[in-house]
Structures are given as structure tokens and as C-alpha cells.
Amino acid sequence: MAKILITGGTGLVGKRLTKMLVDKNHEVRILSRNPKAENEFEWNISKGFVAAKAIEDIEYIVHLAGSGIADKRWTSERKKVIIDSRVESANLLFSKIKEQHISLKGFISASGSNYYGAKTTDKIFKETDEVGTDFLGEVCFKWEAAANKFKELNTNVAILRTGVVLSEKGGALDKMKTPIISPLGSGKQYMPWIHIDDLCSLYIKSIEENLNDVYNATSPEYHTSKTFSKTLAKAIKRPYLPIAVPGFLLKLIFGELAIILLEGSRLSSEKIIKEGFVFKYKKLDTALKNL
């Protein structure tokens, strides 16, 4: 049994991960701005506060906290919030773990599949490929740099570059279940995706096997916006309209953040598979049937 602290534990992935960890008899603590449950502890990033009991004798930290990338238009102020919510939260934890001389075994951090940049190419990106030069590349680079500081404390650091998380309730899939299913923009952009249970199993593997590396957390089956939409329409028995939602309309509605809908590349999951990880939901139709 491991003692695990989760940031962002009340979010979509955090809730499911907590349940799966508890089912495996791990002790889970959650950092929250407004703690309500017995296993929730207060923290305040702007005030530099973390409840002492939250990190007492802690062995692993799973860092999921961060303001939603697609929640609001990307103003300069919003961009700062997106970066700071990920970086400053990790920096706060680093300072507290260092101050208290806690022998942390592992720091496992989320990152984004857009680490390589929001672009559509024929290239299949591996973990050794360079960071993108756009805003999302900047977010992921700074996010990962904050996580990697924990190496200074002789702590293993695992980073999961995560695609679109598919879950039964909430998240991206709910927004995709429109009355008529259509691709977006050119329809040729790739959509790296992963079933929520496979993602949580990756976090559990990172803890239980004390992984110390960067991994693409995306399913091995590739889909474009067009093929994804077709598969989704069939799975939920709704009409599929091959006429795509125009890119200019999405840019008008969402501004700069429309790029996450209009561009996307394939990511290789070969590295984590070589570590012995077995995806339960390799194929999109199987994942959607389950959800």
C-alpha cells in the first residue's frame, strides 16, 4: 500500500483514479481549495499554503491540477492562468516537500499530447521529439520543467502526455454528442485519444512500478476527426453528416483556442507498451461501446 497525494483529485480523471487506487488498497489524499471529504486537505497556491497533514509521510504525488485548456478564450490573462495553475502549483509542492525533508519516491505529472505543437503532419511523434513552438508547446514545456525539478530531490519523475480523455460522463465526449455528428475543419487532423480507465491504469503503473520517464498516454489506434466522428455516430446511433463544421466558424466562436479542434497529430504509444503496459481499450469502437 502506498501513500498518494493527488492534486486535481476532484476533477474528471482525479475522481476515477482515486476510486481505482482505493480499490487496490492504496491510501489516497486529495488537495482541494475547499476540502469537504475526510481525505481532502486544503491548499492555497496564491498564499503558498499546503495543509501539513496532506504531505506528512507521503510517498507519491500525482499532479493533475490545472485550469481547463478549452474552458475559455485564450486572452493574455487566460494564457497566464493556464500556465500558472500548472507550474506554480508544482513549484509550491516542490518547496514544501523540500522544506519538510520528505523522501518522496515519485512525482507523476500530467502533460498534454500537444507538447509537440498543435499541427497536422504525417509524422508520428515519439517522446524524444522536440517541443512545439506554439502556445500549447510552451504550456507543456513549462509544465514538465516544473515536474522535473523534483529530480533535484532524488525523486523519480514520470510524465504522461495525455490525449483526449474519453469518459462516460463529463469531459470531451459529452461535448461531442451533438444531435448530428460531423467532423471539424478539414476532418484530416488527428485526434489522439485514451479511455479514462487506461489513463488511470497508466498512473497506477507509474506509481506501483516507480516509473522515471516521459510517456505518450494515447491509444495505439489512430483516428482523424472524420473517422472519429463516423465511429462515434455509429456507437451512439446518431446521424453522421460528412459536411464538416467550417474552420473559420470555429475560429470565430473560439478564437485562438480553435487550433486544438482544427489541428492534431499522431503520437506513438510504443514506449509505454514496451514497458509492459496493455491497453484495455486499444480500439475506439470498443472504448465507445464501453462508455
N, C-alpha and C positions, 0 to 999 in steps of 0.2 A: 504493500500500500504506500502510495506517495502522497505528500502534502503539496497541493497545487493551488496556486493563486491565479485567477482569471480576471483580466481587465476586459470590459465589454461583455461581461458574463450574462447580462440581461438582454443582449441582442439575439438575433436570429441564430447565429452559429453558437454563441455562448450558451444559450439555453439547452440546445441539443447536446453540445459537448459535455456540459455539466451532468446531464442525465446519464450519458454513456459512461462517463468517468465514475460516477457514483455507483452505477450498476456493476462496475468492476472493482468496487470496494476502495476506491481512492478517496482521499479527503479533499474536498473542494471548497475553496474560499473565493468570494467574489468581491471585487472593488466596485462600489457604487457611490454616486453623488448623493443618493437618497436611500440608504440601506433600510430594508424592510424585513427581510428574512433573517433567520438565525445565522446563516453562513455568509451574510453580506456585511461588508465593512466600509466605512466612509473613507473617501479620499477627495481632495480638492486640489486640482492641478495648479490653478492660479495662485493659491495660498501656499503651495508646496507642502500639503498635508497628506499623510497616509496613516491610517489607524495602526498603532503599533502591533496590535494582535493579528492584523492581516498578514504581516510578514514574519511573525515570530516562528522560527524553526521551519520556514518554508523551504521546499526543495526545488520546485519548478514554478516558473511564471509563464503563462500563456497570454500573450499581448494581442488582444483583438480590438482594443479601443480605437476609435477614430470616427470623426464626423463623416456622414454619408457622402460619397463622391458625387452621386447623382441627385441629391436631395434638393439642391437649389442651383440657380445660375451661377457661373463662375465669375463673380466680381473679384476685384483685387482683395477685398476684405474676406470674401468667402474662400479664396485660394489660401490665404494665410491661416484661416481656421482649419481647413483640411489638412494642411501640413503640421501645424502646431498641435492639433489634437492627437496626432500620432507620435510626433517627435518629442514634444515636451512631456508627455505622459511617460514615455520610455525613459527620458532623462531623469524624471522625478524618481522613478523606481530604482534606477541605477544609483542615484545619490543616497537613497535610503538603505539599499542593500549594502552599499559600501560603508556607510556610517555605522550600521549595526553589525558589521563584520559577519554577515550571514554567508554560509558556504552554499551558495546556490548551485545546484547541479546542472540546471538547464534553463535557458530563456528561449521560448519558442514564439516567434512573431509571424503574424500575417504580413503579407505584402500583396502586390497586385500583378495580375497577368500582363498588365500594361507597362511593366517595368521596361520592356524592350521598345516602348513607344506605341502610341495608337496609330497603327498603319496596317495596310493590307498588302502583303507581299507573298511571293512563292516560298519564301524561306520558312523553315520550321525551327523555331528558336529553342536553343538549349541554354542551360543555366550559365554557361561560360560566355554567352554573347553579351555585347555591350549594352549599357543602359541607353534608353531613348533620350532624345534631346528636347522633347516637348514637356508640357506641364506634368502629365502623368508619370513620365520618366523621372522627373525631378522629385515628385512626391515619393515614389518608391525608393529612389536612391537615398533620400534623407531618412526615410522610414527605416530602411535596412541599416544605414550607418548608425542610427541611434541604437538599434538592436545589437549591432556588432561591438558596441562599447563594452558589453558585458564580458567579452573575451579578455578584457583587461583584468577581470576578477577571476580568471581561470575557470570561467563558466562556459559550457557548451552552448552554442547558438545555432538553432535551426530556424530557417526562414522558408515559409510556404507561399510561393507566388500563385495566388488563387484566381481562378476564372470565375465566371458567373455561377453563383451557388443556387442550385435548384432545390427547393424545399416544398413541403406540402402546403404550408400556409406562410404568407408573407414573402418578402424578397422579390426578385426579378420575375419569377414565374407568374405570380399574381397579376403583375402589370402586363404580361404578355397575353393573358387570357381574355382577349377582346372578342366581341361578338363575331367578327370576321378576322381571320388570321392572315396577315400579309407580311412579306419581307420588308426590310427598311433600306432606303437608299438604292445602291446598285444591287443589293442582295448577294454580292460576291464576297463581302467581308466575312471573315471567320469569327465564330463565337466560341472561344474556349469556355468549357463548362465543367461542372462537377456536381455530383449528387451530394447533398449535405452529410449523409452518413459516411460516404467515402472520405469527405474532407475531415470530419471529426475522427475517423479511424486513423487518418494521417497524423493528426495532432496526438492521438494516443500512442501511435507508433513512435513519434518523435520523443515522447516522454519515456515510455517503457524501454526503448532501446537507446535512449540518450543520444539521439542523432545530433550531428555537429556539422551542418552543411546547408546549402540552398537547394530547394526543390521546386519544380513546377507542379502545382497542385491542380491539374486539369485532367479530365478523362482522356484516354488514348484515342477515342473516336472523334474525328474532326467533322465539324458542320459549319456551313455558311449560314448567313441569315435566311437564305432561301430554303435550304434543306432543313434547317431547324424549324422554320415556320410550317413547312409541309408536315414534318413529323409531329409537331405539336397539334396541328389542326386535326390530324388523324387520331391522335391519342385522346383528345377531349371532344371529338365528334362535332367539330365546328367547321364551317365552310372556309376553304382556303382560296384567297384571291391573289393570283400571281402578279397583279399590278402593285408595284412597291410604293410605299409611302415616300414621297419625294424628299431628297436630302435637303433641298432649300427650305422646305416646310419645317423640318425638324430643327434646322439652324435658326429659323425664325422663332420657333417656340422655346428652344432650349439654349440658344446662344452657343458659346464655345463648347459647352459640355456635350453637344450633339455628336462630337467626334467619337465618343465612346459607343454610340449607336451605329455610326457610319463607317468606322474602321475597325479592323481586328485581324490578328494573325494566329497562326497555329503554334502551339507550344508542345514540345516533346515531353512525354511523361516517362521516357525510357529510364532515366536516372533513378527515380523512386521505385520503379518496377524491379530494377537490378538490386535494390536494397531488400527485395523480398516482399514488397507490398503488392497485394492482389486487389484490384478494383472489383467491388461487388457489382457496380453498375458501369460496365465498360461502354455499353451502347445506349444511345439516347432514348430509343423506344422503350427499352427495359426500365430505364430510370423514370420516364414519364408514366409508364403503367403503374409503377410502384407508388408514385406520388399522386 
